[in-house]
Amino acid sequence: MQSRKLDDTITVSHQIAVEDVKAIRDQGFTLLMCNRPDGEDPGQPDWEDVKSAAEAVGLKTAFLPMSTREDALALKDAFRSEMEAADGPVFAYCRTGTRCEILWTLAMS
C-alpha cells in the first residue's frame, strides 16, 4: 500500500486491498474514503467489500467516485463536508491517489 500524507488531516493512497483496512484503522485513521468508481480494473475490490471491512473495524466510510473533471467539480463540496465531519485523520484512495489529491485541492480552495 503506497500512501502520501498531504497534511495532518488527510493521507492519500493507491488502490487498497480489503486486507489493508485493519492496518489503516490501526494507524489512527477515522474515515476511509474511496474516490474510485467500481469496475475500473479487473480484480479491483468492490467498494461494498471495502466498506463492510471498514465498518467491521469501526471506521466511518465515504464513497465519492470521480472519473472526470466534471465529477471533481461536482464532488468538491461533498469531499469538504466529509473532511469537516471526520472525527480524525482521513485515509482516501483511488487508483494512484491523484484523484484524491485533486478533490482535496479543490475542496480546500
N, C-alpha and C positions, 0 to 999 in steps of 0.2 A: 504494500500500500504506500504510494508516494503522496505525501501531503506537503502543503506550504502554508505557514501561518501568515495571514495578511495583516492582522493586528490582534490585540488581546481578546477580541470578541469573535473572530472567525478564522477557521483554517479550511482550506480548500484541498480537494484531492482528486486523483484519478479514480476511475470506477473501483468500488469496493466489492468484496465478496460478502455474502451473508455471514460467513465465519469471522469477519472483521468487526462486526457490530459490538460485541462484548468488549473488545480492546478499545474501541472508540469511547464507549461509556467509561471504561476504567481509566482513561486519560483525562477524565473530568468534563467531557462534553455533555451538554444537557439537551441539545436539539440536533437531530440528524436530518439534513435537508438533501433531497435529490433534485438536481436541475437537469436531468437527462431523461428524455422520453423512453419508455419501454420499447424494446424491439429494434433498437438501432443496430445491434450486432448480435450474431448468433452466440449463444452462451452467456449473454449478459443477464444477470439476475433480474427478475421482475421486481418492481417496486413493492408489490404486496408482500413478497417473501422477505425483503429487507425490512419493510415496515413492521411485519409481525415479529421478526427477531429483535428489532429495536424496542418495540413496546414491551416485549417479554423481559427485557433487562432494565426497563424504566426510562428509556429515552423518549422524549417527545419527537414527533416527526412532522415533516413538511414535504410535499411533493409539488414542485414548481418547475415542470419540464419546459425547457427552452430549445427551440430549433433555429429560429430566425431572429433577425434584428427586431422585427415587429413583436415577436414573443417577448424579447428582452424589455422593450419599452412598455408592453402591457403588464409585465410581471414585476417591474421595479417597485411599485408601491406595496404589493403583497410581500415581496422579499424584505423590504424595510420593516413592515409590520411584524413579520416572523422574527427578525433580528431584535426588534424592540421588545417583543413579548417573551423572548427566551430568558430562562432563569440563570443562564450562564453561557459559557462558550458554545458556539455553533460549529458543527462539522458539516460542510457542504461538499457534495461530489457530483461529477458528471463524467464524461469520457476522459478528459485530461485535466480538469479543473479550470479551464479557461472560461467556460460559460458561467461558472460560479463567480469567478473574479469579475467578469463583465457585469453581471447582475449586482454584485456588491458595489462596484464603482458607480453604476447608475443610481442605485438606491441611496448611496451616501452622498451624492452630489446635490 
